[in-house]
Amino acid sequence: MRTISLTATGAAVIATAGDLLLLRAATEAGATPPQPDMPALRRLLLGHYLGVLAIPLYALGYWQISRAIAPAGEGRARWMLYVGAYAAAIGGAVHGITALAIAASPAASRAASDPMVVLAPFADFLLPLWGVLGTLALAGSVLFAGAVRTGRTPFPASCAWINPATLVVAIAVGAAALPVLRPVVLPAGPNLAHIVFFGLATVVLWRTR
């Protein structure tokens, strides 16, 4: 369980690094003139593969959390695993599509200071999947919080609030309060939230076993 938890936490760290590399590539694509140099392409490819290969490992983290909350109900634990594993699969796909969108971004969308504008022509491919991920994150967070609040899991009751949905909101609020961090923190928010979420599980399991 400890090894699995550490693997999931490490995967979230790697995926966040991939997010930051994609953000750098999007910023370069938004430059005027564009900068399609070889180092930029390498960063884009590295960011692509880091996220696509690491995010599916979140399923391990959700399996480990599902086992930890099983004393609060096997049905709840199974749904936690189903929701988390499905989100991990879709998350890897979203990361890959984002990298391809940055690589294929038409020149007309590049003259903007906001790198997210680079993704605008591909909104039909990304927005529905973002919506699905948001729904899954909310569902998993409700399952986790409900299980923790029963008091039958290794997690202290206060940890009910440390779940993906509330962490993403907290990161967004923090980014809004510190505009200098907004372009960096917001795109990586979901993966940053999972660093904390899986890291919390690692600490709790380490103490209880």
HUVEN-V452083 format. One record per pair of residues at least 12 apart in sequence whose C-alpha atoms are under 6 Angstrom apart, sorted by the first residue. I is the first residue (numbers start at 1). J is the second residue. D is the distance in Angstrom with one decimal. If there is no record, write none. Layout:
i=<I/I>
j=<J/J>
d=<D/D>
//
This chain:
i=<5/5/8/8/8/9/9/9/11/12/12/12/15/15/15/16/16/18/18/18/19/21/21/22/22/25/26/26/27/29/30/30/30/30/32/48/48/52/52/55/55/56/56/56/58/59/59/59/62/62/63/66/66/69/71/72/72/80/105/137/138/141/141/141/145/148/164/167/168/168/168>
j=<61/202/57/58/61/195/198/199/54/191/194/195/50/51/54/188/191/47/50/51/188/43/47/44/47/44/102/115/115/110/110/111/112/115/111/96/99/92/96/88/92/88/89/92/88/84/85/88/81/84/81/80/81/153/152/147/152/140/118/165/165/163/164/165/160/160/193/193/189/190/193>
d=<5.6/5.3/6.0/5.4/4.9/5.4/5.2/5.7/4.9/5.6/5.9/5.2/5.8/4.4/5.7/5.8/5.5/3.9/5.1/5.2/5.6/5.9/4.9/5.6/5.4/5.6/5.8/5.1/4.9/5.9/4.1/5.4/5.5/5.8/5.9/5.8/5.6/4.6/5.9/5.8/5.3/4.7/5.4/6.0/5.6/5.9/4.4/5.8/5.5/5.4/5.2/5.6/5.7/5.3/5.8/5.4/5.5/5.8/6.0/5.8/5.5/5.3/6.0/5.9/4.2/5.5/5.7/5.3/5.8/5.9/5.8>
//
